[in-house]
Amino acid sequence: RPYTGQVFMVAERNGLGAPAFSVALIVNGAVVATLDGEAPRVTLDISKTFHEGKNEISFRVTPTHRPNQDINTGMDIAIGLGKSQGQTLAIDRVITRFQRTSAQTDMLRLDKTVELK
C-alpha cells in the first residue's frame, strides 16, 4: 500500500565548489536522484517511491575527478518525513542521513532499511 505521508530529500553541499563525487539515491529499486553537488541545496518530494512497511534506501557514490578540489567539500543528504506548504518545508523526523566529504575514499555504498506506518 502506498505511504500516505510526505517524504522529502534535502541535499546540501558543504564547502566551496562541488565535491569529488556524485551520489545516486535509490529507493525501493528506483533511482530517485543523482546529486553532483553543483547546486548548494536540492529539495525533492520523494513520497511516491515509498510504501507502508519496509523500504530500502541506497546511497551509491561515484568518484569524480575535479581539479583543485578542496578535500573538505562534501554533501549531507537527509531523508525525512514532513510537510510542504508553498515555499515552506518542515521536516518532522529524519529517517536516514548520508554524509560524506571528498577526503573519504571509502563508503562507496550505504544501504538502509526504514519502516513506515
C-alpha positions as CSV (number, residue, x, y, z in Angstrom):
1,R,0.0,0.0,0.0
2,P,1.4,3.5,-0.8
3,Y,2.7,5.6,2.0
4,T,0.2,8.4,2.6
5,G,2.5,10.9,4.3
6,Q,5.1,13.2,2.7
7,V,8.8,12.1,2.4
8,F,11.4,14.6,1.3
9,M,15.1,14.5,0.4
10,V,17.2,17.6,1.3
11,A,20.8,17.6,0.0
12,E,23.2,20.3,1.0
13,R,26.7,20.9,-0.2
14,N,29.3,21.7,2.4
15,G,32.3,23.8,1.4
16,L,33.2,25.7,-1.7
17,G,32.6,24.1,-5.1
18,A,31.2,20.7,-5.9
19,P,32.6,17.6,-4.2
20,A,34.8,15.0,-5.9
21,F,31.9,12.5,-6.1
22,S,28.3,12.2,-7.1
23,V,25.6,10.2,-5.2
24,A,22.7,8.2,-6.6
25,L,19.8,7.9,-4.3
26,I,17.8,4.7,-4.9
27,V,14.6,4.0,-3.1
28,N,13.0,0.5,-3.4
29,G,15.0,-0.1,-6.6
30,A,14.2,3.2,-8.4
31,V,16.8,5.9,-8.9
32,V,15.2,9.0,-7.3
33,A,18.0,11.4,-7.9
34,T,21.6,11.7,-8.9
35,L,23.4,14.5,-7.0
36,D,26.7,16.0,-8.0
37,G,26.8,18.9,-5.5
38,E,26.8,21.6,-8.1
39,A,23.8,23.2,-6.5
40,P,24.3,24.3,-2.9
41,R,20.9,22.8,-1.9
42,V,18.4,20.4,-3.6
43,T,15.0,19.6,-2.1
44,L,12.7,16.9,-3.6
45,D,9.4,15.4,-2.7
46,I,10.1,11.7,-3.0
47,S,6.9,10.4,-1.4
48,K,5.7,8.4,-4.3
49,T,8.6,6.0,-4.1
50,F,7.7,4.9,-0.6
51,H,5.1,2.4,0.7
52,E,3.8,1.3,4.1
53,G,6.1,-1.3,5.7
54,K,9.8,-1.8,4.9
55,N,11.5,0.4,2.4
56,E,15.1,0.0,1.0
57,I,17.2,3.2,0.6
58,S,20.6,3.1,-1.0
59,F,23.2,5.8,-1.5
60,R,25.7,4.9,-4.2
61,V,28.8,7.0,-4.6
62,T,30.7,7.5,-7.9
63,P,34.1,9.3,-7.5
64,T,34.7,12.1,-10.0
65,H,37.9,14.0,-10.8
66,R,37.7,17.7,-10.2
67,P,41.0,19.7,-10.5
68,N,41.9,21.8,-7.5
69,Q,39.3,20.1,-5.3
70,D,39.0,21.1,-1.7
71,I,39.1,17.7,0.2
72,N,36.7,19.2,2.9
73,T,33.9,19.8,0.4
74,G,31.1,17.3,0.8
75,M,27.4,16.5,0.9
76,D,24.8,16.0,3.6
77,I,21.7,14.2,2.4
78,A,18.7,13.8,4.7
79,I,15.6,11.8,4.0
80,G,12.7,12.9,6.3
81,L,9.0,12.9,7.0
82,G,7.4,16.3,6.9
83,K,5.1,18.8,5.3
84,S,5.4,21.3,2.5
85,Q,3.2,24.4,2.1
86,G,4.1,26.8,-0.6
87,Q,7.8,27.7,-0.2
88,T,8.0,26.3,3.3
89,L,9.3,22.8,4.1
90,A,9.1,21.4,7.7
91,I,10.9,18.1,8.4
92,D,9.3,16.5,11.5
93,R,11.5,13.4,11.6
94,V,14.7,12.5,9.7
95,I,14.5,8.8,8.9
96,T,18.0,8.4,7.4
97,R,21.0,10.6,6.6
98,F,24.1,10.3,4.4
99,Q,27.2,12.5,5.0
100,R,30.5,12.3,3.1
101,T,33.5,14.6,2.2
102,S,35.8,14.5,-0.8
103,A,38.6,13.3,1.6
104,Q,36.8,10.0,2.2
105,T,37.8,7.3,-0.3
106,D,35.8,4.5,1.2
107,M,32.0,4.2,1.8
108,L,31.0,3.9,-1.9
109,R,27.7,2.4,-0.9
110,L,25.4,2.8,2.1
111,D,22.2,0.7,2.4
112,K,19.4,1.4,4.9
113,T,16.0,-0.2,5.6
114,V,13.3,2.0,7.1
115,E,9.8,1.1,8.1
116,L,6.9,3.5,7.6
117,K,3.5,3.0,9.1
